[in-house]
Amino acid sequence: MRGIHDLGGMYGFGPIVRETDEPVFHAEWQATSFAVLMAAGSLLPDFTADAYRHSVERMAPAHYLSVHYYERMLTGITTLLVEQGVLDQADLETRAGGAFPLALPVAAAPLADLPPQSDARFRVGQRVRVRDYHPQGHTRAPGFCRGKTGTILHVAPKFAFPDTAAHGGARRDEHTYHVEFTARELWGTDSIDTVVVDLWDSYLEGSAP
Amino acid sequence: MNRADTAPIAARAAAVKSALLDKGLLSAETIDHIVHLGAEEWRHENGARVVARAWSDPAFMARLRADATAACAELGYEGPQGEYIVVLENTTERHNVIVCTQCSCTAWPVLGLPTDWYKSPEYRARVVREPRPVLRELGLDLPEDMAIRVWETSAETRYMVIPLRPAGTEGWSEVQLAKLVTRDALIGTAMPLPT
């Protein structure tokens, strides 16, 4: 099961449109949205980057796909500000002169059952399989690699485990691994091209060599 | 989809800003400072200088391979979304390209805030499944026997591509070399500019 944000490998998207000499911000509202996000750590009692990422992921799918990146940013961070009582949606709608759609609530049971892994269980060169797990909340193993087997290229330092960090859990750090998957494994096609995904320890399980 | 009665996005952003200012939670100076960092300080020209130094100084290249976060900090490039930087060296056999399919993570201190095409659903959905046609569409037609490695920024590693140094640049200064290294070259969707 995948959220609308989990776009990797999805069919149906058209050409990539590039703008020449693109500015960093196209309008003041984009810069404002970025500034509010960057200030969020001091505005919100309970802020993590993962909680923010999930606030964007919780947008209604048609809303998510139909608006600009910085509108998703503003919608997500404002959702957290309202949910945590810093701002009031009715007040914002009065100030804006119209409706201010926010993201949908966090799922009742957002976490998958992935036991913590405080030590690095895997090493470079090892074959690993990504667990075929399906949380309703935040997670960072893209849907396209779940259940797939790849080879570890690099062991990265420990970072906060996103699934629990997004949902108010106690701090839990785990190593991540750069895992390379073949096109045959991911898409069933013959190609020399590969995809490397950066995956937390508890997303993985050992695989026969 | 926004509703018919949804306030324009500029009005919604202004509403959040004015509410935070009125409550004394945020100041105009803080907003200006953050926007300055995003628009002026975190720029791909920083990454271009890192590449030019790496092309020019083998000892720096070695430090970049061993600990890119520290090597970039030597040049003053560090900050949010740059906590763990890893460089990806292109070779004549393998080309590297970066994407974040789930949001749009990027190494801000060395690549700058990402551009709209990098953040687009089209790039995020397609480049992992069909990297070769996508790169061709973006103007980069790679030899059939050059393997493409697509790096998905799904955790906290932030990548930067080190392109192959263009032929004919022997003796060039780092300033000259850095001008060849575009943002797209650092992401892996283009080669450095022709000399």
Interface residues (C-beta under 8 A of the other chain):
Chain A: H5 D6 L7 G8 G9 M10 Y11 G12 F13 G14 P15 I16 V17 R18 E19 E22 P23 V24 F25 H26 A27 E28 W29 Q30 A31 T32 S33 F34 A35 V36 M38 A39 L43 R53 V56 E57 A60 A62 H63 L65 S66 V67 H68 Y69 E71 L74 T78 L81 V86 L87 D88 D91 L92 E93 R95 A96 G97 G98 A99 F100 P101 R140 A141 P142 F144 H154 A156 P157 F159 P162 T176 H178 E180 L186 W187 S191 I192 D193 T194 V195 V196 V197 D198 L199 W200
Chain B: M1 N2 R3 D5 T6 A7 P8 I9 A10 A11 R12 A13 A14 A15 V16 K17 S18 A19 L20 K23 L25 L26 T30 I31 I34 V35 L37 G38 A39 P80 Y84 V86 V99 T101 Q102 C103 S104 G112 L113 T115 D116 W117 K119 S120 P121 E122 Y123 R124 A125 R126 V128 R129 P131 R132 V134 E137 L138 D145 A147 I148 R149 V150 W151 E152 T153 S154 A155 E156 T157
